Amino acid sequence: MVRLLSLLSLLALWVVAAALTADPQVLPMPQALVGPFRAELASGELVYHLGVTAIRVLWAFALAMSIGLALGLVMGRYPAIDKWLDPWLVVFLNLPALVLIVLCYLWIGLNETAAIIAVTLNKIPNVTTIIREGARAMDPNLRAMAQVFHMSRRTYLRHVILPQMAPYITGAARSGIAVIWKIVLVVEFLGRSNGVGFQIHLYFQLFDVAHVLVYSLSFIALMLLVEWLVLQPWERRVRRWRQE
């Protein structure tokens, strides 16, 4: 109920801003988007481009989380490796996403591989940083207990490491999905021939604010569904053991 009221208040703010602007070419009323939305949906363009962008987001998310999780665990558990890789991490954390995207396109080409690599490289440092802090915060007493009971590596990973790392993994995943889809749109805007970012670029050139909002809000709605139906329930499940 609170979420619904919050979204309704945001919609009311949009209506007030559109009324004050009094120019549909600058900011149309919400109901003015119904026609363009139906037209794009009926033509299949909206579904197609949403699907293309979603696939890129999933690929980049899976790669960034996998690589970032591995690097974060290693850096958090082995100080010598952390000292060696920390300068690299700082450099990539401060490297602007736009620069990395442009370089990937210049070096690899205007293709799907460059797009996915650019997004993945942008997000790996953030995931690594969060996971590294989680690895550093693990209880050494639990590790000693595992050694006393001669736990296998698989059992130790499942029952000792993962429960402690779960909140950090969840935090990295939630922040990751929120950042990755925005970077994917920039990648599509700059160098792809399909996807939501490409469509936003197209309608930007045509000064069509309504269609820009249709594609933007449609993908935001898709990401909100992922957040509410997947990530938030997962986070509640992960944190449940701390409340018991």
Short mmCIF file of the C-alpha atoms (twelve columns), coordinates in Angstrom:
data_MODEL
# 
_entry.id   MODEL 
# 
loop_
_atom_site.group_PDB 
_atom_site.id 
_atom_site.type_symbol 
_atom_site.label_atom_id 
_atom_site.label_alt_id 
_atom_site.label_comp_id 
_atom_site.label_asym_id 
_atom_site.label_seq_id 
_atom_site.Cartn_x 
_atom_site.Cartn_y 
_atom_site.Cartn_z 
_atom_site.pdbx_PDB_model_num 
ATOM 1   C CA . MET A 1   0.000  0.000   0.000   1 
ATOM 2   C CA . VAL A 2   2.834  2.382   0.868   1 
ATOM 3   C CA . ARG A 3   4.591  1.646   -2.452  1 
ATOM 4   C CA . LEU A 4   1.375  2.320   -4.355  1 
ATOM 5   C CA . LEU A 5   0.852  5.653   -2.593  1 
ATOM 6   C CA . SER A 6   4.475  6.569   -3.274  1 
ATOM 7   C CA . LEU A 7   4.089  5.858   -7.001  1 
ATOM 8   C CA . LEU A 8   0.805  7.774   -7.108  1 
ATOM 9   C CA . SER A 9   2.477  10.789  -5.486  1 
ATOM 10  C CA . LEU A 10  5.207  10.624  -8.135  1 
ATOM 11  C CA . LEU A 11  2.514  10.500  -10.833 1 
ATOM 12  C CA . ALA A 12  0.797  13.526  -9.260  1 
ATOM 13  C CA . LEU A 13  4.103  15.398  -9.295  1 
ATOM 14  C CA . TRP A 14  4.433  14.583  -13.004 1 
ATOM 15  C CA . VAL A 15  0.934  15.950  -13.691 1 
ATOM 16  C CA . VAL A 16  1.696  19.176  -11.809 1 
ATOM 17  C CA . ALA A 17  5.015  19.620  -13.651 1 
ATOM 18  C CA . ALA A 18  3.333  18.995  -17.026 1 
ATOM 19  C CA . ALA A 19  0.567  21.487  -16.183 1 
ATOM 20  C CA . LEU A 20  3.097  24.144  -15.170 1 
ATOM 21  C CA . THR A 21  5.137  23.522  -18.329 1 
ATOM 22  C CA . ALA A 22  1.983  23.685  -20.470 1 
ATOM 23  C CA . ASP A 23  3.889  22.339  -23.470 1 
ATOM 24  C CA . PRO A 24  3.367  18.684  -24.520 1 
ATOM 25  C CA . GLN A 25  6.501  18.890  -26.666 1 
ATOM 26  C CA . VAL A 26  8.520  19.383  -23.480 1 
ATOM 27  C CA . LEU A 27  6.611  17.265  -20.950 1 
ATOM 28  C CA . PRO A 28  3.352  15.575  -22.004 1 
ATOM 29  C CA . MET A 29  0.659  14.536  -19.563 1 
ATOM 30  C CA . PRO A 30  0.721  10.853  -18.526 1 
ATOM 31  C CA . GLN A 31  -2.427 10.078  -20.524 1 
ATOM 32  C CA . ALA A 32  -0.734 11.421  -23.673 1 
ATOM 33  C CA . LEU A 33  1.582  8.392   -23.591 1 
ATOM 34  C CA . VAL A 34  -1.251 5.869   -23.919 1 
ATOM 35  C CA . GLY A 35  -1.520 6.259   -27.699 1 
ATOM 36  C CA . PRO A 36  2.218  5.908   -28.458 1 
ATOM 37  C CA . PHE A 37  2.468  3.016   -25.995 1 
ATOM 38  C CA . ARG A 38  -0.350 1.111   -27.693 1 
ATOM 39  C CA . ALA A 39  1.098  1.782   -31.147 1 
ATOM 40  C CA . GLU A 40  4.566  0.522   -30.168 1 
ATOM 41  C CA . LEU A 41  3.082  -2.487  -28.389 1 
ATOM 42  C CA . ALA A 42  0.830  -3.395  -31.328 1 
ATOM 43  C CA . SER A 43  3.697  -3.165  -33.820 1 
ATOM 44  C CA . GLY A 44  5.860  -5.441  -31.676 1 
ATOM 45  C CA . GLU A 45  8.660  -2.865  -31.563 1 
ATOM 46  C CA . LEU A 46  8.351  -2.248  -27.829 1 
ATOM 47  C CA . VAL A 47  8.459  -5.921  -26.880 1 
ATOM 48  C CA . TYR A 48  11.351 -6.612  -29.240 1 
ATOM 49  C CA . HIS A 49  13.555 -3.783  -28.012 1 
ATOM 50  C CA . LEU A 50  12.720 -4.456  -24.362 1 
ATOM 51  C CA . GLY A 51  13.724 -8.082  -24.879 1 
ATOM 52  C CA . VAL A 52  17.020 -7.189  -26.561 1 
ATOM 53  C CA . THR A 53  17.983 -4.822  -23.752 1 
ATOM 54  C CA . ALA A 54  16.911 -7.295  -21.067 1 
ATOM 55  C CA . ILE A 55  19.156 -9.994  -22.578 1 
ATOM 56  C CA . ARG A 56  22.138 -7.624  -22.562 1 
ATOM 57  C CA . VAL A 57  21.408 -6.707  -18.950 1 
ATOM 58  C CA . LEU A 58  21.243 -10.385 -17.944 1 
ATOM 59  C CA . TRP A 59  24.527 -11.246 -19.693 1 
ATOM 60  C CA . ALA A 60  26.386 -8.296  -18.196 1 
ATOM 61  C CA . PHE A 61  24.864 -8.912  -14.759 1 
ATOM 62  C CA . ALA A 62  25.795 -12.601 -14.735 1 
ATOM 63  C CA . LEU A 63  29.377 -11.909 -15.862 1 
ATOM 64  C CA . ALA A 64  29.928 -8.973  -13.514 1 
ATOM 65  C CA . MET A 65  28.536 -10.844 -10.508 1 
ATOM 66  C CA . SER A 66  30.524 -14.017 -11.231 1 
ATOM 67  C CA . ILE A 67  33.858 -12.286 -11.804 1 
ATOM 68  C CA . GLY A 68  33.301 -9.714  -9.060  1 
ATOM 69  C CA . LEU A 69  32.332 -12.416 -6.551  1 
ATOM 70  C CA . ALA A 70  35.469 -14.432 -7.282  1 
ATOM 71  C CA . LEU A 71  37.774 -11.399 -7.164  1 
ATOM 72  C CA . GLY A 72  36.155 -10.020 -4.016  1 
ATOM 73  C CA . LEU A 73  36.495 -13.290 -2.127  1 
ATOM 74  C CA . VAL A 74  40.141 -13.709 -3.130  1 
ATOM 75  C CA . MET A 75  41.053 -10.106 -2.306  1 
ATOM 76  C CA . GLY A 76  39.194 -10.213 0.989   1 
ATOM 77  C CA . ARG A 77  40.804 -13.458 2.161   1 
ATOM 78  C CA . TYR A 78  44.356 -12.977 0.877   1 
ATOM 79  C CA . PRO A 79  45.958 -9.617  1.855   1 
ATOM 80  C CA . ALA A 80  48.942 -10.084 -0.461  1 
ATOM 81  C CA . ILE A 81  46.683 -10.407 -3.518  1 
ATOM 82  C CA . ASP A 82  44.577 -7.516  -2.249  1 
ATOM 83  C CA . LYS A 83  47.630 -5.227  -2.107  1 
ATOM 84  C CA . TRP A 84  48.536 -6.170  -5.677  1 
ATOM 85  C CA . LEU A 85  45.068 -5.750  -7.171  1 
ATOM 86  C CA . ASP A 86  43.818 -2.803  -5.096  1 
ATOM 87  C CA . PRO A 87  45.422 -0.134  -7.361  1 
ATOM 88  C CA . TRP A 88  43.734 -1.745  -10.364 1 
ATOM 89  C CA . LEU A 89  40.431 -1.681  -8.510  1 
ATOM 90  C CA . VAL A 90  40.815 2.015   -7.669  1 
ATOM 91  C CA . VAL A 91  41.630 2.860   -11.296 1 
ATOM 92  C CA . PHE A 92  38.571 1.060   -12.681 1 
ATOM 93  C CA . LEU A 93  36.316 2.460   -9.945  1 
ATOM 94  C CA . ASN A 94  37.253 5.980   -11.037 1 
ATOM 95  C CA . LEU A 95  37.286 5.340   -14.781 1 
ATOM 96  C CA . PRO A 96  34.194 7.011   -16.294 1 
ATOM 97  C CA . ALA A 97  31.723 4.577   -17.833 1 
ATOM 98  C CA . LEU A 98  31.554 6.641   -21.026 1 
ATOM 99  C CA . VAL A 99  35.325 6.386   -21.552 1 
ATOM 100 C CA . LEU A 100 35.302 2.618   -21.098 1 
ATOM 101 C CA . ILE A 101 32.366 2.218   -23.489 1 
ATOM 102 C CA . VAL A 102 34.030 4.321   -26.186 1 
ATOM 103 C CA . LEU A 103 37.341 2.462   -25.793 1 
ATOM 104 C CA . CYS A 104 35.644 -0.940  -26.077 1 
ATOM 105 C CA . TYR A 105 33.888 0.164   -29.258 1 
ATOM 106 C CA . LEU A 106 37.149 1.516   -30.700 1 
ATOM 107 C CA . TRP A 107 39.214 -1.547  -29.786 1 
ATOM 108 C CA . ILE A 108 36.695 -4.343  -30.366 1 
ATOM 109 C CA . GLY A 109 34.250 -2.771  -32.803 1 
ATOM 110 C CA . LEU A 110 30.605 -1.761  -32.837 1 
ATOM 111 C CA . ASN A 111 29.348 -5.238  -32.004 1 
ATOM 112 C CA . GLU A 112 27.560 -7.179  -29.279 1 
ATOM 113 C CA . THR A 113 30.784 -8.435  -27.697 1 
ATOM 114 C CA . ALA A 114 32.078 -4.898  -27.151 1 
ATOM 115 C CA . ALA A 115 28.751 -3.818  -25.677 1 
ATOM 116 C CA . ILE A 116 28.625 -6.647  -23.127 1 
ATOM 117 C CA . ILE A 117 32.315 -6.302  -22.200 1 
ATOM 118 C CA . ALA A 118 31.964 -2.540  -21.697 1 
ATOM 119 C CA . VAL A 119 29.020 -2.944  -19.320 1 
ATOM 120 C CA . THR A 120 30.650 -5.849  -17.469 1 
ATOM 121 C CA . LEU A 121 33.937 -3.995  -16.935 1 
ATOM 122 C CA . ASN A 122 32.046 -1.002  -15.608 1 
ATOM 123 C CA . LYS A 123 30.309 -3.033  -12.926 1 
ATOM 124 C CA . ILE A 124 32.974 -5.568  -11.834 1 
ATOM 125 C CA . PRO A 125 34.866 -3.067  -9.596  1 
ATOM 126 C CA . ASN A 126 31.723 -2.184  -7.624  1 
ATOM 127 C CA . VAL A 127 30.796 -5.822  -7.068  1 
ATOM 128 C CA . THR A 128 34.381 -6.673  -6.111  1 
ATOM 129 C CA . THR A 129 34.502 -3.868  -3.547  1 
ATOM 130 C CA . ILE A 130 31.289 -4.958  -1.814  1 
ATOM 131 C CA . ILE A 131 32.228 -8.641  -1.787  1 
ATOM 132 C CA . ARG A 132 35.735 -7.879  -0.533  1 
ATOM 133 C CA . GLU A 133 34.306 -6.074  2.481   1 
ATOM 134 C CA . GLY A 134 32.074 -9.056  3.182   1 
ATOM 135 C CA . ALA A 135 35.017 -11.445 2.967   1 
ATOM 136 C CA . ARG A 136 36.978 -9.285  5.403   1 
ATOM 137 C CA . ALA A 137 34.065 -9.266  7.854   1 
ATOM 138 C CA . MET A 138 33.709 -13.063 8.059   1 
ATOM 139 C CA . ASP A 139 33.954 -14.536 11.555  1 
ATOM 140 C CA . PRO A 140 37.358 -16.255 12.051  1 
ATOM 141 C CA . ASN A 141 35.869 -18.394 14.832  1 
ATOM 142 C CA . LEU A 142 33.578 -20.090 12.323  1 
ATOM 143 C CA . ARG A 143 36.558 -20.850 10.130  1 
ATOM 144 C CA . ALA A 144 38.369 -22.388 13.112  1 
ATOM 145 C CA . MET A 145 35.292 -24.470 13.913  1 
ATOM 146 C CA . ALA A 146 35.189 -25.770 10.331  1 
ATOM 147 C CA . GLN A 147 38.821 -26.823 10.601  1 
ATOM 148 C CA . VAL A 148 38.195 -28.603 13.909  1 
ATOM 149 C CA . PHE A 149 35.327 -30.598 12.413  1 
ATOM 150 C CA . HIS A 150 37.296 -31.247 9.198   1 
ATOM 151 C CA . MET A 151 34.592 -29.858 6.948   1 
ATOM 152 C CA . SER A 152 34.958 -30.522 3.249   1 
ATOM 153 C CA . ARG A 153 35.450 -27.516 0.982   1 
ATOM 154 C CA . ARG A 154 31.941 -27.902 -0.387  1 
ATOM 155 C CA . THR A 155 30.338 -28.069 3.070   1 
ATOM 156 C CA . TYR A 156 32.456 -25.161 4.304   1 
ATOM 157 C CA . LEU A 157 31.424 -23.051 1.310   1 
ATOM 158 C CA . ARG A 158 27.739 -23.896 1.666   1 
ATOM 159 C CA . HIS A 159 27.294 -23.683 5.445   1 
ATOM 160 C CA . VAL A 160 29.962 -21.228 6.579   1 
ATOM 161 C CA . ILE A 161 30.979 -18.848 3.782   1 
ATOM 162 C CA . LEU A 162 27.740 -18.365 1.848   1 
ATOM 163 C CA . PRO A 163 25.508 -17.582 4.873   1 
ATOM 164 C CA . GLN A 164 27.932 -14.873 5.973   1 
ATOM 165 C CA . MET A 165 28.403 -13.527 2.457   1 
ATOM 166 C CA . ALA A 166 24.732 -13.654 1.458   1 
ATOM 167 C CA . PRO A 167 23.840 -10.080 2.588   1 
ATOM 168 C CA . TYR A 168 26.829 -8.688  0.702   1 
ATOM 169 C CA . ILE A 169 26.027 -10.720 -2.416  1 
ATOM 170 C CA . THR A 170 22.435 -9.495  -2.257  1 
ATOM 171 C CA . GLY A 171 23.563 -5.891  -1.851  1 
ATOM 172 C CA . ALA A 172 25.938 -6.226  -4.792  1 
ATOM 173 C CA . ALA A 173 23.177 -7.782  -6.898  1 
ATOM 174 C CA . ARG A 174 20.635 -5.064  -6.107  1 
ATOM 175 C CA . SER A 175 23.040 -2.216  -6.770  1 
ATOM 176 C CA . GLY A 176 24.395 -4.102  -9.789  1 
ATOM 177 C CA . ILE A 177 21.110 -4.520  -11.600 1 
ATOM 178 C CA . ALA A 178 20.238 -0.870  -10.941 1 
ATOM 179 C CA . VAL A 179 23.489 0.399   -12.445 1 
ATOM 180 C CA . ILE A 180 23.941 -2.141  -15.227 1 
ATOM 181 C CA . TRP A 181 20.686 -1.439  -17.050 1 
ATOM 182 C CA . LYS A 182 21.496 2.298   -17.098 1 
ATOM 183 C CA . ILE A 183 24.924 1.616   -18.596 1 
ATOM 184 C CA . VAL A 184 23.361 -0.765  -21.134 1 
ATOM 185 C CA . LEU A 185 21.127 2.068   -22.337 1 
ATOM 186 C CA . VAL A 186 24.190 4.291   -22.832 1 
ATOM 187 C CA . VAL A 187 25.945 1.482   -24.729 1 
ATOM 188 C CA . GLU A 188 22.903 1.086   -26.995 1 
ATOM 189 C CA . PHE A 189 22.581 4.848   -27.396 1 
ATOM 190 C CA . LEU A 190 26.169 5.121   -28.625 1 
ATOM 191 C CA . GLY A 191 26.671 2.091   -30.801 1 
ATOM 192 C CA . ARG A 192 23.907 -0.480  -31.216 1 
ATOM 193 C CA . SER A 193 21.151 -0.792  -33.801 1 
ATOM 194 C CA . ASN A 194 18.478 -2.121  -31.441 1 
ATOM 195 C CA . GLY A 195 17.422 -2.006  -27.827 1 
ATOM 196 C CA . VAL A 196 15.752 0.608   -25.637 1 
ATOM 197 C CA . GLY A 197 18.799 2.893   -25.732 1 
ATOM 198 C CA . PHE A 198 18.795 2.833   -29.543 1 
ATOM 199 C CA . GLN A 199 15.088 3.730   -29.625 1 
ATOM 200 C CA . ILE A 200 15.621 6.571   -27.169 1 
ATOM 201 C CA . HIS A 201 18.423 7.855   -29.431 1 
ATOM 202 C CA . LEU A 202 16.145 7.587   -32.462 1 
ATOM 203 C CA . TYR A 203 13.276 9.533   -30.894 1 
ATOM 204 C CA . PHE A 204 15.699 12.035  -29.362 1 
ATOM 205 C CA . GLN A 205 16.792 12.919  -32.892 1 
ATOM 206 C CA . LEU A 206 13.130 13.347  -33.826 1 
ATOM 207 C CA . PHE A 207 12.453 15.468  -30.706 1 
ATOM 208 C CA . ASP A 208 9.669  13.043  -29.789 1 
ATOM 209 C CA . VAL A 209 9.451  13.281  -25.994 1 
ATOM 210 C CA . ALA A 210 6.407  11.020  -25.766 1 
ATOM 211 C CA . HIS A 211 8.151  8.026   -27.354 1 
ATOM 212 C CA . VAL A 212 11.309 8.653   -25.322 1 
ATOM 213 C CA . LEU A 213 9.188  8.461   -22.167 1 
ATOM 214 C CA . VAL A 214 7.315  5.378   -23.393 1 
ATOM 215 C CA . TYR A 215 10.505 3.372   -23.869 1 
ATOM 216 C CA . SER A 216 12.152 4.735   -20.732 1 
ATOM 217 C CA . LEU A 217 9.188  4.091   -18.453 1 
ATOM 218 C CA . SER A 218 8.525  0.661   -19.965 1 
ATOM 219 C CA . PHE A 219 12.013 -0.527  -19.112 1 
ATOM 220 C CA . ILE A 220 11.884 1.111   -15.685 1 
ATOM 221 C CA . ALA A 221 8.657  -0.820  -15.053 1 
ATOM 222 C CA . LEU A 222 10.371 -4.051  -16.110 1 
ATOM 223 C CA . MET A 223 13.286 -3.406  -13.741 1 
ATOM 224 C CA . LEU A 224 10.892 -2.551  -10.891 1 
ATOM 225 C CA . LEU A 225 9.199  -5.920  -11.401 1 
ATOM 226 C CA . VAL A 226 12.587 -7.643  -11.176 1 
ATOM 227 C CA . GLU A 227 13.336 -5.676  -8.008  1 
ATOM 228 C CA . TRP A 228 10.000 -6.418  -6.316  1 
ATOM 229 C CA . LEU A 229 9.459  -9.997  -7.495  1 
ATOM 230 C CA . VAL A 230 13.026 -11.344 -7.418  1 
ATOM 231 C CA . LEU A 231 15.604 -9.254  -5.579  1 
ATOM 232 C CA . GLN A 232 13.608 -8.040  -2.576  1 
ATOM 233 C CA . PRO A 233 12.131 -11.493 -1.756  1 
ATOM 234 C CA . TRP A 234 15.616 -12.974 -2.120  1 
ATOM 235 C CA . GLU A 235 17.022 -10.359 0.256   1 
ATOM 236 C CA . ARG A 236 14.304 -11.035 2.853   1 
ATOM 237 C CA . ARG A 237 15.002 -14.760 2.637   1 
ATOM 238 C CA . VAL A 238 18.753 -14.217 2.987   1 
ATOM 239 C CA . ARG A 239 18.345 -11.999 6.071   1 
ATOM 240 C CA . ARG A 240 15.732 -14.199 7.735   1 
ATOM 241 C CA . TRP A 241 18.255 -16.237 9.716   1 
ATOM 242 C CA . ARG A 242 19.559 -13.047 11.378  1 
ATOM 243 C CA . GLN A 243 16.094 -12.270 12.745  1 
ATOM 244 C CA . GLU A 244 15.402 -15.707 14.164  1 
# 
